[in-house]
Every structure is written in structure tokens, then in C-alpha cells.
């Protein structure tokens, strides 16, 4: 926390006029201006070029980058931030902080993450999911892409779950007894006529919905903080390919990545003793 506060102070100082005077005095009294016009600052013998500044800016979020690029003054302020980072880093190395065990360990952990992410990106870039492959996956796994048409009544739990449960049960029983759906809709917190795709509800509730007959009423099904009373209107039927093509592409990519990673786990002899997690 103190380090972050120290950095914040350095960045605030970067915008002050006194620091600008300090830099001007340094330029006037210490060494000649570099011949390379790309050099915009020196930290000892280390040069900071326009390319360094642009590369650092490119790593910022778009809005933040655009803000700094909006005026020479803001660009100069960001340059000061970059200089402060270099100065702190140089001083830390001089003091041997980079040799500390905790820093070495954190550096190695970060390195593992970065190189692992780089490999993962290469793997993702190498996977090409064409439409033919996606359609084949769609046909092979068609039951996963079913939907039903249904009328749905929703009762929200609010602050009294018991009362909401009782209300939902009453609506469901009266619906099965043949009371008009329209009058029951007026009592529910929400009424919908919709398609319900597989994967929306938990497995047990989904099985109840998709195994029903047209006109049959399911529920009340408790999902999250709501109770659902569902009257099956039609189906199951396949969801059109165009509506699930992106989902299929993601599924294929995930399968291929998992297959690759499992191969690596086997290659590197991974053994997991899960039972020890419970000790």
C-alpha cells in the first residue's frame, strides 16, 4: 500500500512545473543533447525514445491512451510517468532488490504465466473451425441444441421465500386443474411466452421440462431466487444452426484446447492426489 502511495506521489510530481525546471536544468548543465532525434529523455545512460513512449501508450486501455495523446502536455505527463518507473527500477536494481528471493520467485511465477498465455494464444490461433466442421458437430450433438416453446409464469422469492413457494405451488395446482392461464398470469410476477433452450435450466429442471407432453405443466421449479411454472406449448425441436453456430465454434475450440492440454499433462507426467485436499 505504501509503495502504491509512493508511486502515486511520483506521478503527481510528474505534472508539476518545478519538475520541468529540474529537467531543463539537467539538460543545460550535464550532458549534450543526443544526436538521435528519436531520443526524448535520458535516465543516466539509458535512452527513452519516441518508440518507447508509443509502445508504452499502446498497452494502455483505449480511452486512457487517447487522453494522453490528446495534447503535448498530457504526452509529457505520461513521459514523466515512464521516467519515474525507469528511475525506480534502476535504483531498485542498484540496491540489489532484484536479487531478493521473494522478487525472484514472483518474477518466475509471472514468467510462467506469460509464456503459458503466449502458448495458449498460439494454440487458439492455430485452430480453424470451418462451417463444415461446425455443422458436423451440430448434427452429431443435435440433442444438445433442442428447444421447446412454452408459456412461463414466474414468482419471485423476494424477502419471504416460504410465502413465494406457497404462492407458486397454488398457481401450479390451479393451472393443472384447468384455471385459465390468463387469470393466473395476473397473479404471477412475470409471464412469458418463449423458447427455452437446453442448458438454460439446471439438469433436473431441464429433464422435467423437455420430457413433458404438449399442454403439460411443470413446476413450480425453483431456480435461483425464482419459481417457474411452465406450460409446454411445443416441441422439443432443433434450434436453427445459425442461432447456435457461435456457441458450437466455442465448444469445438474448447474441446481442441482441452485435448491439447490433456496431451501435455500426459507428456509431462502429471499426477494429482486429490484425496489429500480433504486431509
Secondary structure by P-SEA (a helix, b strand, c coil): caaaaaaaaaaaacccaaaaaaaaaaaacccccccccccccccccccccaaaaaaaaaaccaaaaaaaaccaaaaaaaaaaaaaaaaaaaaaaaacccccaaaaaaaaaaaaaaaaaaaaaaaaaaccccaaaaaaaaaaaccccbbbbbbbbbbbbcccaaaaaaaaaaaaaaaaacccaaaaaaacccccccccccccccaaaaaaaaaccccccccccccccbbbbbbbccccccccccccaaaaaaaaaaaaaaaaaaaaaaaaccccccccccc
